[in-house]
Amino acid sequence: QVQLVESGGGLVQAGGSLTLSCAASGNTLRINDMAWYRQAPGKQRERVASIMINGRKDYEDSVAGRFTISRGNTKNSVYLQMNSLKPEDTAVYYCAAGPSVLHMIYWGQGTQVTVSS
């Protein structure tokens, strides 16, 4: 069993910043890559950013240059620094992990991020 626990969501004004954190616990042997997804009301879940075990990072176009994904000292934690937030960034943000970015098998419960205009 693997648990992913997110924290750091909240309410922020447009232009502000938030940092999301996610820690994996349990049998984490199958975790190589990690990612952040988000789902806004009425929209499909989308991948915001991902980080591979080799350090490669990828970002969704709308957040590139504003968001930064990083991992902690162990491979089982991941962070998302979000700057210059916009109202359209409002969503539930989910942490995901798995053997590869194309095979995310563990998911967190989600944390709400709300950006007011």
C-alpha positions as CSV (number, residue, x, y, z in Angstrom):
1,Q,0.0,0.0,0.0
2,V,1.2,3.5,-0.9
3,Q,-0.4,6.7,0.4
4,L,0.2,10.1,-1.2
5,V,-0.7,13.0,1.1
6,E,-0.9,16.5,-0.4
7,S,-0.8,19.8,1.5
8,G,-0.4,23.5,0.7
9,G,-3.6,24.4,-1.1
10,G,-5.7,27.4,-0.3
11,L,-7.1,30.7,-1.4
12,V,-4.8,33.3,-2.9
13,Q,-5.3,36.5,-5.0
14,A,-4.3,36.6,-8.6
15,G,-0.6,37.2,-8.9
16,G,0.1,35.4,-5.7
17,S,2.1,32.3,-5.0
18,L,1.4,28.9,-3.4
19,T,3.6,25.8,-2.8
20,L,2.0,22.4,-2.9
21,S,3.7,19.4,-1.2
22,C,3.2,15.7,-1.5
23,A,4.7,12.9,0.4
24,A,4.5,9.2,-0.4
25,S,4.6,6.6,2.3
26,G,4.3,2.8,2.4
27,N,5.8,0.4,-0.1
28,T,7.2,3.0,-2.5
29,L,9.5,0.7,-4.5
30,R,7.5,1.1,-7.7
31,I,7.7,4.9,-7.6
32,N,10.1,6.4,-10.2
33,D,8.2,9.4,-11.6
34,M,5.9,11.8,-10.0
35,A,3.5,14.5,-11.3
36,W,0.9,17.0,-10.4
37,Y,-2.5,17.0,-12.1
38,R,-5.4,19.4,-11.7
39,Q,-9.1,19.2,-12.4
40,A,-11.3,22.3,-12.6
41,P,-15.1,22.2,-12.3
42,G,-16.6,20.8,-15.5
43,K,-13.2,20.0,-17.1
44,Q,-11.1,16.9,-17.5
45,R,-8.2,16.2,-15.3
46,E,-5.0,17.4,-16.9
47,R,-1.3,16.9,-16.1
48,V,0.3,20.2,-14.9
49,A,3.9,19.1,-14.4
50,S,5.9,15.9,-14.1
51,I,9.3,15.0,-12.9
52,M,11.1,11.8,-13.8
53,I,13.6,9.8,-11.8
54,N,16.4,11.0,-14.1
55,G,15.4,14.6,-13.3
56,R,13.6,15.5,-16.5
57,K,10.8,18.0,-15.9
58,D,7.8,18.7,-18.2
59,Y,5.1,21.3,-17.9
60,E,1.8,22.0,-19.4
61,D,2.0,25.0,-21.7
62,S,-0.2,27.3,-19.7
63,V,1.9,26.9,-16.5
64,A,5.4,26.8,-18.1
65,G,7.5,29.7,-16.7
66,R,5.2,30.1,-13.7
67,F,5.2,26.7,-12.0
68,T,8.2,24.7,-10.9
69,I,8.1,21.1,-9.9
70,S,10.8,19.6,-7.7
71,R,11.5,16.6,-5.6
72,G,12.7,16.4,-2.1
73,N,15.9,14.7,-0.8
74,T,14.2,11.4,-1.2
75,K,12.5,10.3,-4.4
76,N,9.2,10.0,-2.5
77,S,8.3,13.6,-2.1
78,V,7.4,16.2,-4.7
79,Y,6.6,19.9,-4.6
80,L,4.9,22.4,-6.9
81,Q,5.9,26.0,-6.6
82,M,3.2,28.1,-8.2
83,N,3.9,31.8,-9.0
84,S,1.9,34.5,-10.8
85,L,-1.3,32.5,-10.2
86,K,-4.3,33.3,-12.3
87,P,-8.0,32.6,-11.7
88,E,-7.9,29.9,-14.4
89,D,-5.5,28.0,-12.2
90,T,-8.3,27.4,-9.8
91,A,-8.8,23.6,-9.5
92,V,-8.3,20.6,-7.3
93,Y,-4.6,19.6,-7.6
94,Y,-3.7,16.0,-7.3
95,C,-0.3,14.4,-6.7
96,A,0.4,11.2,-8.7
97,A,3.3,8.7,-8.7
98,G,4.2,5.5,-10.4
99,P,6.8,3.6,-12.5
100,S,6.6,6.2,-15.3
101,V,4.8,9.4,-16.2
102,L,2.7,7.3,-18.5
103,H,1.8,4.8,-15.8
104,M,0.7,6.7,-12.7
105,I,-0.7,4.2,-10.3
106,Y,-0.8,6.1,-7.0
107,W,-3.0,9.1,-6.4
108,G,-3.5,11.6,-3.6
109,Q,-6.9,12.8,-2.4
110,G,-6.4,16.3,-3.9
111,T,-6.0,19.8,-2.5
112,Q,-8.1,22.8,-3.5
113,V,-6.4,25.8,-5.0
114,T,-8.6,28.9,-5.5
115,V,-7.3,32.0,-7.2
116,S,-9.5,35.1,-6.8
117,S,-9.4,37.9,-9.3
